[in-house]
């Protein structure tokens, strides 16, 4: 994304139904978006017709989560620790 339009891009992304999370990251990408869609066709429309048209988005790459596993982190279970 054009980093000069960062706030605008993030604000517009959150207006899109299905966008759940926007994370600013280091490395090859500027942001990662977690979004949900009912089908690949709906995902394609979201990416091409909505996300891709936001002023400040320069390019995108999509990753489809096939399966997810979560590890329980014991230190996150304790509310007493800082």
C-alpha positions as CSV (number, residue, x, y, z in Angstrom):
1,X,0.0,0.0,0.0
2,X,1.0,3.6,-0.3
3,X,2.1,4.3,3.2
4,X,1.0,7.9,2.9
5,X,-2.6,6.7,2.6
6,X,-2.2,4.1,5.5
7,X,-5.1,5.5,7.7
8,X,-7.4,5.8,4.7
9,X,-6.7,2.3,3.5
10,X,-7.3,0.7,6.9
11,X,-10.5,2.7,7.4
12,X,-11.8,1.6,4.0
13,X,-10.9,-2.0,4.6
14,X,-13.0,-2.1,7.8
15,X,-16.0,-0.9,5.8
16,X,-16.0,-4.1,3.8
17,X,-18.3,-6.8,5.1
18,X,-16.2,-9.9,5.8
19,X,-13.0,-8.1,6.8
20,X,-12.3,-9.1,10.4
21,X,-8.8,-8.0,11.1
22,X,-6.1,-5.7,9.7
23,X,-2.6,-6.3,11.0
24,X,0.3,-4.0,10.1
25,X,3.4,-6.2,9.6
26,X,7.1,-6.1,8.7
27,X,8.6,-7.8,5.7
28,X,7.4,-8.2,2.2
29,X,3.9,-7.0,2.9
30,X,2.6,-3.8,4.7
31,X,-0.6,-5.3,6.0
32,X,-2.4,-8.6,6.4
33,X,-6.1,-8.8,6.2
34,X,-8.2,-11.6,7.8
35,X,-11.5,-11.9,6.0
36,X,-14.2,-14.4,5.5
37,X,-16.3,-15.3,2.5
38,X,-18.9,-17.9,1.7
39,X,-17.3,-18.9,-1.6
40,X,-14.2,-18.4,-3.8
41,X,-16.4,-16.4,-6.1
42,X,-17.4,-14.0,-3.2
43,X,-13.7,-13.8,-2.2
44,X,-12.7,-12.9,-5.7
45,X,-15.4,-10.1,-5.8
46,X,-14.2,-8.8,-2.5
47,X,-10.6,-8.7,-3.5
48,X,-11.1,-7.4,-7.1
49,X,-14.1,-5.2,-6.7
50,X,-13.6,-3.8,-3.2
51,X,-10.1,-4.2,-1.8
52,X,-8.4,-3.6,-5.1
53,X,-10.3,-0.4,-5.7
54,X,-9.3,1.3,-2.5
55,X,-7.1,4.4,-3.2
56,X,-3.7,3.5,-1.8
57,X,-3.8,-0.3,-2.4
58,X,-1.0,-1.0,-4.9
59,X,-1.2,-4.8,-5.1
60,X,-2.4,-7.8,-3.2
61,X,-1.8,-11.5,-2.8
62,X,-4.4,-13.9,-1.4
63,X,-3.9,-16.9,0.8
64,X,-6.6,-19.4,1.6
65,X,-6.6,-21.0,5.0
66,X,-7.3,-24.7,4.5
67,X,-7.0,-25.9,8.1
68,X,-6.1,-24.2,11.3
69,X,-4.7,-25.6,14.6
70,X,-4.2,-23.6,17.8
71,X,-1.8,-24.2,20.6
72,X,-2.9,-23.4,24.1
73,X,-0.5,-20.9,25.6
74,X,-0.4,-21.6,29.4
75,X,0.8,-18.1,30.3
76,X,-2.2,-16.6,28.6
77,X,-4.6,-18.5,30.8
78,X,-3.4,-16.8,34.0
79,X,-5.1,-13.5,34.7
80,X,-2.9,-12.9,37.8
81,X,0.3,-12.3,35.9
82,X,1.3,-9.2,34.0
